[in-house]
Amino acid sequence: MKKVILFILIIIIYFNSISIAKFGNSKSRSQNSWKKTFFVFKRLYSIQHTKDKSYIISGNNLLNAWVLKINSEGHKEWDYTLDDSYVANSVLQTLDGGYILAGSTSTKGAGEYDFLVFKIDEKGRKIGESTFGGSKNDFAKSIKQTADGGYIVVGITQSKGYGDAKKRRNDVWVIKLNNEGFQEWDYTFGGKYDDLAESIQLTNDNGYIIAGSTCSKGNKFIRFDAWIIKLSRKGHIQWEYTFGGDKEDKAYDIKQTTDGGFIVSGSKNIERAKGDAWVFKLNNKGKKQWDYTYDVGCIASSIQQTTDNGYIVAGSTYQEGNYHNGDVLVMKLNNKGNKQWHRTFGENDYYEIATSILQTADGGYIFTGYADKVYDNTDNFKNDTNAFIIKVNSEGLLIK
């Protein structure tokens, strides 16, 4: 009897193991891919996961901030256009299930353009908004929710700071808000020349890390170097470093990595609006561990660490000999920065760029961006902009 029971158990375990193996293999087979395009002067700049396994996306629609909610198959659930605004550069879901967006407006506030932060509920209905700025141009670029339920916003300002106001020089501006959108503190960082911020992230010590570019610091002036600033929870500089060479270099995105360091993407050796896609890795003190440029692209605008401890990068690559045309670049790196594969997506006569990328639950990738047709064959200006969202599989392939 015991032998019979043992035999039955072995059979059960055997067939269970087969079904588990089949289920595991089906994960790669079940990866889907698709592309959605939105026409008539739309751009998308930021995409984030939502709690219901969908996506929230921000950008602009004509001359107004635009937010779009799609499900995992790319079907629109709702969208919202904020009147009297200009653009929403950054979006994320908040702890209460709603969404917070940061961008700029030219019709509200104190100056020509002002920081705009607005809150919507889980159905896309506006709850409230705040503007911040002075008499000149101020643009919010990135926002994150903080551990206390408030928000940290970074952007550029011509109204405050150290730059030459008459020449409209930019400085980095960081604002801490409470959960009601009221300012708690703010700081500007920069010097005599232009200084820019593109991305802010929370760090595991409850501080903040900023990626941007500076003409006021670094190994040269007037031309940009990548600039990374580490702030404490109260906004005080803990360390800052510039990175670059003889030509112009910019940082666009930064993320903290699982080892406590940071991964940065940008563009290096920029000359006549063309450079090389650039990724570099820092330790938790801001010391560079490695960096690479990739001649397959000119801009690495967004980066994320992947589940295999490598990195996925999105950006753009110029078509040879034509600065007006370019294709989307998606590139997979291993944990040392070596390229494993790259893919390009695009059409002739358009400049196309991916602005934000995520790894998806099925191991694939989703990215947003836009395609500009700004010149016709005679180099006459022709403004034609389309936004897109593309979902690819784990190999970066769009299978139709």
N, C-alpha and C positions, 0 to 999 in steps of 0.2 A: 504493500500500500504506500509506504514511504517513497519507494522508487517511482511509483506512478505519479504521486504528487510532485516529486522533484522534476520529473520529465515534463509535466504540464507547466510548471513554473519556468523552466528553461525555454519552452515554446513561446510562452507569453512574453518573456523578456526579449526573445529574439525578434518577434514580430513588432513589439513596441519600438525596438531599436531601429528597425527598418522604417517605420512610420516617422520617427524622429528625424532620421537622416533625410528622408524625402522632404519633410517639412523644412529642414534647414536649407536644403538645396533649392527649394521653391522660393526662398526669399529673393535670390538674385533673379530668378525668372519672373518674379512678380513686380520687379521694378518697372515703373511706367515712365514715359517721357512725353512731353507735349510743349507746344509753344502758343502763347496768346499775344496778340498784337492789338494795340489801341491807337487809332489814327487821330489826326488833326491836332497837332501841337500839344502833345502830352509827353512828359518825361517822368521817369521813376528813379528814385534815389536810394531808397532804403526798404529792406524786407526783413521781417522778423517772424519767428514762430509764435503761434497763439496756443492757449491752453487746450483748445478743442481740436488740435492737430491741423489747423488751417494756417493761413498766412495773413499778416497785415502789412500793407505796402503804402509808402508815401511818395509824393512827387508834386507835380503841378499840372494843371489842366487849363490850357490857355494861359491866363495871367493870374490864376488863383491856386491856392494850396489844395491838394487833392489827396484823399486817403481811400484806399481800396481794400476790401476784405474778400479773399478767395478761399475756396476749400482745397483739399489736397489734390483734386483733379484739375484745378485751374479755373473752376466755374465761379463766377462772381456771386457773392452773397449780398453785398451792398457796397455802395461807394458814397462819398460825401465831398462836396466842394465847398470850401470856406470862402465866402465873399469877403471883399476888402482885405485880401491877403495877396501874397506873391508866390511863395513856395513853401513846402514842408520837406525839409532835408532829412529829417530823422523821425522815427516812430517806434514805439514799443508798447506792449501791453502792460498795464499797471496791476498792482496787487489786488485792486477791487474789481478786476475784470474788464475795465474800460481801457482807454488808450490815451497816451500823451504824445503830442507832436511838437516839433520845434522847427521854426523857419523864419520868415521875415514878412513884413508888411510895409507898404508905402503909403497907406491911407489912414493908418492909425498911429498913435504914439507921438513922440516929440520931434522926430527928425525926418530925413528923406526916406530912409529905410530903418526899421527898428526890429529888434528881436521880437518874435511872436511865439508864444507858448500857448497851446490850446488843448483842452481836455474834451474827449467825447466818451460816451458810454459804450456798452458792448454792442449796441445796435447802430452805432455811427451817429448818434444825436449829440449835438454840441452841449456841453455842460458849462464851460466857462473859458476865458482866455485872459492873457496878460501880455503887455508889451513892455519892453525895456530898451532904452537908448537915449541918445542925445541929439544934437542938432544936425549931425551928419549921418553917414551910412553905418548901420550895424546889422550884421547878419548872423543868426544862430545856425550852427552846422550840425550839432550832435547833442543828444539828451539821453540821460539814464536816470532810472529811479534809484534812490539811495536807501540804505538799510532802515532809516527812520521814516520811510514813506514819502520823503520829499524828492527833490529832483536836482540834478547837476547839469548845467547847460554850458556849452562852450561855443564860441564863434569868434568873429572878428569885429573890431570897432574902429571907427575913425573919430568917434566923439570923445573918447577917453584915452588915457595912457600917455605914452612917451613919444609917439610919432609926430612928425611935422604936420600939424593940422592944415596949414595952408596948402601943402602938397598932397593932402588926403592920404597920408601914410596909415597903414593898418597895424593894430596891435591885437594880441590874443586877449579875449575877455571871457572870464569864467564867473558864472552866477550860481549860487546855491539858493534854491527855493524850498519853502516848506510844502506840506501836502495840499495846501490851499492855493499855491502859486504865488505866494508873497515872498519877496526877496529877504534872505537872511544875511548873506554877505556876498561880496564880489571882489575880484582882483583882476588887474590887467598885467600883462607880461609882454615885454618887447623892448625896443630901442628906437633909435633915430629913424631907421628905415622900415620897410615893410616886414611884418611878421604875421603869420597865418596859423590858424588852427583848423583841423579837419575832423578829428575824432577824439572822443573822451570815453574812457571805460573805468568802471569800478575795479579796484584791486583787492586782493584777499586780505589786506591789512586795513580795510575800510577807507583807504585813500583813493586817489584818482591818477590816471595816466593819460597824457595828452600827446597826440601826434600832430605835427604841423611842420612849418617851414619858416626859416628866418633869414633876413638879409642883414640884421643888426648884430648877429653873433656868428660864431663859427670861424672857419679858416679863410673866409673872404667876405667882403662887404659888397653891397649892391646886388649881388647874385645870391640866390637862395641856397641854403643848406637844410637838410632834414633836421628837425628839432623835436626832441622828446623831453617832456617835462613830467616829473613825478611830484604830486602834491599830497600833503597830509589830508586828513579828514576835514580840517579847518581851512584848507586852501593854501597852506604855506609850502613853498618849494622845498622839497627834500633833496632832490638832485635834478640836474638837467644836462643834456649832452647834445652836441650837434654832430652830424655825420654827413660827409660829402667829399668831393674831389675838386678838381679845377673848374669844372663846369657847374651848371645849375642842377640841384638835386632837391627832391621834395618827398615828404612822407604823407600818405593819405589815410592809412588805417593802422590800428594797433589792437592787439588782443593779448591778454595774459595767458600764458601757457600752463600746462599741468605741472611743470617743474618750478613754477613761480616766476619764471622769466617772462619775456615779451617777444612777440613776433610782429614785425612791421613790414608794410608794403608801400611801395611808392614808385618813383621814376628817377632814374639817375642819368647823368651826362646829357641833360636837356640842352638842345641847341636848335634854334629855328623851329621851336615847338615840337621837336622830336627827341625822344630819349630812349632809354632801355628800361624794361620792367625790372623792378628791384625789390628784393626781399632780404631783410637782415634780422638776426636773432640776438637778443640781449639777455643777460642774466638779471636777477632781481635787483641788482645795484646799478643797472644801466650800462654795464660793460659789454661791448660787442663780442659775441661768440663766433659768429660767422656771417658772411653776406655774399650774395650772388646777384649778378645781373643776367638777364635772359634775353637773347636777341630775337626770340620769337614774338616779343611784345614791346610796346613802348610805355605802357602805363599798367601798374598793378594797383588798382583802386580799392580792392577789398580782399581780405584774407581771413581764414578761419582754420583753427586746428581741427583735424579730422579724427575719427575714432581710432585710427591706426597710428596716432601720434605724428602723422604727417600734416600737410597743409594743402588747402584748396585756395586758389588765387583766381580772381577775375579782374579783367581790365580791357585793354584794347591794344591792337597792333596796326600800325599804319601800312597801307598798301604801298609797295615799293614805288618810289618816284612821285607819289601824290600825297601831299600833306592834308588834302581835303577828304580823302577816302581812308577808311579803316574798318577793321573787323573786330568783333568781340573775341576776346581771348579768355579761355578757361584753362588753367594749368594745375596739375597735381604734383606736389613735391613730397619727398620723404622727410623724415625728421631731421636730416642734415641739410636740407635745402636743395638736394639734387632733384632735377626734373625727372618724373616718371612718365608723364605724357602731357600733351597739350592739345587742345582743340580750338578751332576758330569757327565763327558763325558770322555770316554777313552777306550783303548784296553789293553789287557794283554801284558806284556813284553815291554811296552813303558813308558817313562817318558813324560807326557804331561802337558803343562802349557799354560794358557791364559795370554797374555801379555798386552792387551789393550781392553777396553770395552766401548761401547756407548749405550745410549738409542736411539731407532729409532723413526721415526715420527709416526709409528702406535702403539707405546707403548711397543714394544718388545725390544730386545737387540741384538747387534751384537758384536762379539769379535774375536780377532785374536790370534794366538799363533803357537806353534810347538810341534811336537812329536819326541822325541829322542829314538832310540833303540841303546844304547851304549854298552850293554853287552849281550852276548848270555847265554845259560843255564849253561855254564861252566865258566862264569865270564870273558870270553875273550872279548877284546874290539872289538866292531862291530859298525861302525859309519853308521847310517841310520836315516836321519832326513827328516821329512815331515812338510810342513807348512799347516795351515788350517784357514778357515774363517767360522764361524758358526753364523747363524741367528736363534734366538729362539723367542717364543712369550712372552707375558707379564708375564707368569707364569714360564718362563725359560724352556719351553718344546720344544724339537725338534720333530715335528710331521712329520713322513715320509708319 
